[in-house]
Amino acid sequence: MSATIIKPRRECLQRSELAVPATSAHFFEKARDSEADVIFFDLEDAVADHLKDDARAAAIRAINGIDWRHKTLAVRINGLDTRWALSDLVDVARHCPRLDMILLPKAGSAFDVRFVEQVLTHIEREHDRTRRVGIEVLIETSLGVANAEEIAEASDRLEAMIFGVGDYTVDMRTGDKTFGVPSERYAVLTAPDNDGVRTHHWNDQWHFALARIVNACRANGVRAIDGPFTDFGDSDGYRASALRSAALGFEGKWAIHPSQIAIANQIYSPGEAELAWARRIVQAIEANVAAGHGAFSDNGKLIDLAHLKLAKGIVKRQELIERTMQGAARP
């Protein structure tokens, strides 16, 4: 296999990742019964400082005390620059063998990931565990975006990188108050038309960060996950945001409200027409290759072996969805 073909470090369905404040116990079973692929218990931004210890204990009880079925479970610990971070990391990892991933906020360098990796390694040795806890990180600072490539290659425990648009907005000092939505200020003014009218053409102010993150992920076998869209009453806006990141190669998005889950699951899954095309193309290309042909025309469009890779990827994605929905455990 070519050295440029990078396999995923760990295969996992992560179309939707539902945020659940660890202090909101009344949401736990609703989250379990939802269609979210991944659930993360939040010990950070959704929890007031005086409740941090209570939130950690509640997350541990929930992970151990509820049957989460096929859900992938993560815990967002507090940042490494806080006084709660080490207790969050050690206590959750030590007492929750069901835990799938630690979600590290504000990852700024490869060292941040390696520190979490080493703590997890020692805890697993302490308890003689063979099932490793993965790591996912939030890229939500200018430093994190600047170091996206070195963060992505920091550890083979790292499974996913998430664009944390909220804190990134703050760090970049843009002044936007609703996170994840486009800004009318980030626009170009067109030249006058025949009637002398000029219009504003909106642009995506986060394109650079998104593109850098997804490229770093693909270069290292890491899942690229889009972050929050905080105007959860705007389903059309959320859908447009998800479509944009899917077009860049992201494979999932955060859901800060249950109403966003179904949209994310739909956007980051193959559609019926796309899946039918993929299966037809696989058969057609394999038949043409057997006949000694490498390329052919399909409705006036060139189809070659690059399309075979694309089509097989679509089929494989659907197979992962079906296995996960049938309750297959994470590898």
N, C-alpha and C positions, 0 to 999 in steps of 0.2 A: 504494500500500500504506500502511496505517496506520503512523504513526511508532511505535506501541506494539508492533508486530510485529517482533521482533528475530531476525535470521537468525544461525545459527552463524558464528563467525569463520572456522573451518576445520572441515570435516566429517571426522570420524575415528571409527572404532569403538573404544571404550574400555570394553567391558564388564568386562574383567579386566585388571589390571595386575600383572604378576609381578615381585616384588623379587628381584634377584640380586646378592649381594655381589660386588664387582669382584675380590676376591681369591680367589674360588672358581671357578677356571677349569673344574673338572670339571662344573660346572653349566651352562656356556654352551650347549653343543649340545643338552642336555636342554631348556633353556629355548627354544631355537630350534624344537625339535620338539614343544613343548607346544602347547596350544590357546589360550594367552594371546594377547589382542589386542595388548597393549603389554608391553614388557619394559623395566625400568629397571635400569641398573647402579648400584649403591649405592657411593658414595665416602664417605658420611657415617657414619651410626650403626652400620653393619655392619662398619666398618673401624677397627682400632686406630690410634692416632695415629702410631706409628712405621712403619705400612704405607701411609700415605696416598699417598705418591709412587708406590709400587709399584702400588697399586690404580688410580691414574689411568693409568699406562702400560698396565696390563693391560686396562682398559676400551677404550682406544684400539686396542690390538691386536685385541681381540675384535670390535669394531665393523667394523674394516677387513678382518679376516681370515676372517670367517665369512659364508656366504651366509644372510642373515636372511629371505630370501623376502619375504612381504608384511607381516612384523612391523613395528610401530611401535616405534622405539628411543628411549629417553631415558636421560639420565645425571643422577643426583641428585648435585649438587655439594655441597661443604661450605658451611655458612652464611656469609653475608657478613660476619659478625663474627669469622671465623676466618682464620688465616694461609694456609690452603690454597685459599680460595674463588677468588681471581683466577686462580691457576695452573690450577685445575680448569676454570674457565669458558673461559679463553683457549686452553689446550692442547687440550681436547676439541673445542671448536668449530672451531679452526684445522685440526686434523688429521683430522677425521671428517666428510667431506662427506655420508656416509650418515646422519648424526645427524638425528633428527626433532625432538626437544625437549630442552631443558634443564629439569630439575626443580629448582626453587629451594626449599629448605627454609626454614621459619620466616619466611615473608614477613609483614612487619609493617606495611608502608606501600606506597603507590603508588611511592615513590622506589625501593624495592628492585627492583621490576619494571622500572622505567625504566632503572636502572643496568645490569641484565642486557641489556635491549633495546639500549642504546647500544653496549655491548661487542660484541654479536652483529652489529649494523649495521656497525661498523668492520671486523670480521673478514670479513664478506661482501664489503665493498668491496675489502678488501685482496686477496682471492682472486677477485674478479669473479664471484661466485656470484649466480645469480638465484633459486635455491631457498632460501627463508628457513627458518631454524630457529625452531620455535615455543617457547613457554615454558609450563610448568605450574608451579603453586605449591602448596606445602603451607601450609594455614592451621592452625597448631598452637600458637598462643599466644593469650593473652587479647587482646593488641594486634592480632593478625591478625584475630580474630573481630570486634573493635570496628571495624576498618577494612575489613571485607570488601567493602563497596560500592566504596570508592575503589580498592581493589586490583583488583577485577574490571574496572574501566573504565580502568585505568592504561595499557594498551597493546593495540594490535590484534594483537600477537604472542601475547598471552596466550590459550591455548586451553582450559586446564582448571584448576580449583581442587579441591584434595583436602583432606578433613578429616583432619588428622593427630592422631588421638585420643590417641596415646601421649604426645607432648610436651605436648599440651593438658591431659591429666590431671595431669602433673607441674606445669605452670604454675598450674593451678587448685587445686593442693594438696588433692586429694580423698583421697589415700592409697590409691587402688586400685592393685593390683599386676599385674593382668592387664588389658591394654588392649583396649578394644572391647566388653567384656562388660558386662551390666547389673550394677548394685549393689543388693544386698538392703537396703542402708541407705536407698536413695532410694525410699521407699515411704510410703504412707498407711495408717493403721490404720482399718479399717471400724468402723461402729457394731455393737454386738452383734446377732446374729440372734435368732430366737425361742428358740434354745437357749442364748443368752448367749455364743456363740462369736464372736470377732473375728478377722479375717484381715488379712493384709498385702496390699496391692495395689501391685505394683511399677510404677514409672514409668521413663521414659527420661531419664536425667540429661543426655544430650547433645542433646536435642531443640532447644533454643534455638540452639546453634551450628550444627547441621545445617540447620535451617530458614533461618537467616540466610545461610548460605553458598549454599544452592541458590537462594534468591531473588535474591541478588546475581548469581549465574551466569546465571540465566534473563533477568535484566534487561539483560545485556550480551553475550549470545550465546556464553557460555563453558560448557564441559562441567563438570558437577558430579559428582565422583567421591568415593565413600565410602572411608574409610581402613581400616587393618588391624584384624583380629580375631585376637589373638595366641594364643588357645587353639585351635591348628590341629587338635587332636584332637577338637574338638567341632564336627562338621559340621552338626548341627542348630542349634547356636548361631550359626554363621556364616550359615546359610541365613536364620534369623530376622533377623539383623542386616541382611543384604542386602535382604530383603523390606521391612523398615522404611524403609530409605533409598530404595528404589525407589518406595515409596508416597509419599514426599516429593518425588520428581522427580529423584533421582540416576540417572545412566545407567551407572554402573559402580562397581567396588570393587577395592581392592587384594587381591592374593593373596600371602601371605607363605609359602605352601607350595603345591606343585603340586596337592594334593588339593582346594584351594579354587577352582581355575580353572573346572572344569565347573559348579560351583554358580553362580558369578558369571555365566558365559555364559548359563546357563538363566534366571536371575532377570531379567537385564537384556535379554532377547530376548522378542519377542512369542511367546506360546504358540499352539498350533495353533487352539484355540477362539477366542482373541482375534483372531488373524489372519483366521480365517474370518468372524467378526463384522464386522471392519473392511471386508473386501472386499464383504460383503453390504450393509452400510450405505452404502458409497460408491455402489453401483449403485442402491440403493433411493432414496436422497436425490436423486441425479441424475435418476432417472426422475420423481420427484415434482416436482422443480423444473421439468422440461420440461413437466409437465402443469399448471404454474401453482400448485403447492402448496409451502409452505415448511416445513411440519411435518406429522408423521403419527404414528400410534401403532404401536409394535412390541412385541407381547406385553404390552400394557398400560402401556408406558413411552413418554413423549414423546421423539420424535427430531426434532431440528431442525438448522439449519446449523452450530451449534456442534459437533454430533456428526460432521459432515462433516470439520471440521478435525481432530478427534480421530482419526477413522478413517484419514484420509490420512496423518497422522503415524505411525500404526502400520504402514501399508503401506510408507511411506518408510523406516522403521527396518529393516524386513525386507529391503528392497532394498539398503540399506547393508551389512547383514550378508552378503548374497549376493555383492555386488561385492567386498567385502574378502576373503571366503573364496576367491574366484576369482583372487585375487592382484592386484587393482587397486591401483595406487600411490596414495599420499596426494597430494591436490591441492597 
